[in-house]
Amino acid sequence: MIRRRILPVLARILLVIAAGLVLGAATSWLQFLLPTELKPFANSNGGWTMLTFLVVWLVRSRPLLGALLGVLAFQALNEGYGLMSAARGFFYSEPFSNVYTLLGIPAGLLFGAIAGVVRFGRPEARVLGTAVLSALLLADGLWLLIRVGESTGPHYWVIQMALGAAFLALAVVRARPRWWAVAASLGVIAVSLAVYPLLLDLVFGV
């Protein structure tokens, strides 16, 4: 009985770590391979958040385990990116020593748990969980469009914001939640748009 419970958890842990390392290494190469308009995906908060969410969602874990897996996925993404960047001859900080190591803990907990909610929750919970992901993509895309759009081009940031809006719209269409969940989701996005720049200023001093 214990083995039946532990082995699936261990399998998910190993799968998430492996996927994170591979995807993190891939984003290092994508910075070189992607068209100029799409290169920001390979080194953006929104891009890594989407990948973390996707990996945990795909392994079908409930919120509690998903939170743990989210942390592991984010850390593996960060370290996979760093290892591949170093192998390509670019400077990168020592393992588990940059700002994303710390940020990956709360971000991984949040979006890993949300992936579990979106996978297994009730309709209203699935829509609200999706709204949190959408809020991050919209707020991050808008802020970076304003701050670095001239140097990177606006294309990817517009795409990221469109994805954020599309994810929420799809969740509403599929889940058909009660009206208050939709209203609360729009509130989450509004708060995120206001608070996100303040958080970045606090963390990065920008």
Secondary structure, DSSP 8 states (H G I E B T S, - for coil): -HHHHHHHHHHHHHHHHHHHHHHHHHHHHHHHHS-GGGGGGGG-HHHHHHHHHHHHHHTT--HHHHHHHHHHHHHHHHHHHHHHHHHTT-----TT-SHHHHHHHHHHHHHHHHHHHHHHS-HHHHHHHHHHHHHHHHHHHHHHHHHHHHHH-SHHHHHHHHHHHHHHHHHHHHH---HHHHHHHHHHHHHHHHHHHHHHHHHH--
